[in-house]
Amino acid sequence: MTYLRHDILMEGSFVIVKFCMFIIDVSLKHTPVTLSVQRKSAEDTEAVYQQVLAAMQSGSSQVIELTCDRQPDKKIAVLSSEIAGVQTYEKSTTSNASGRPPGFFALAE
């Protein structure tokens, strides 16, 4: 399991350790709000992505509860029939004007 991937950078006589987190964004139908949770590992991120994607493809409404590794008290419950898309990405310092990195969505059929 890849847990808390990090990059070690050298700047002069300083060593900088940069920890990486993975983001799962869930977009809802008929609303501009994006719900986000974070995971520490790529494997956990992929598991949550597959869980949300399977719920979207099932065709039945079910409640999906998501938790956040960065903020353990943060919980999100969403009805799967209201999900428009899901996106995952690795958190980085580069982003576009909207503050979110560009990406692709898995859209509900």
Buried (B, 14 or more C-beta within 10 A) or exposed (E): EEEEBEEEEEEEEEEEEEEBBBBBBBBBEEEEEEBBBBBBBBEBBBEBBEBBBEBBEEEEEEEBEBBBBEEEEEEBEBEBBBBBBBBBBEEEEEEEEEEBBEEEEBEBE
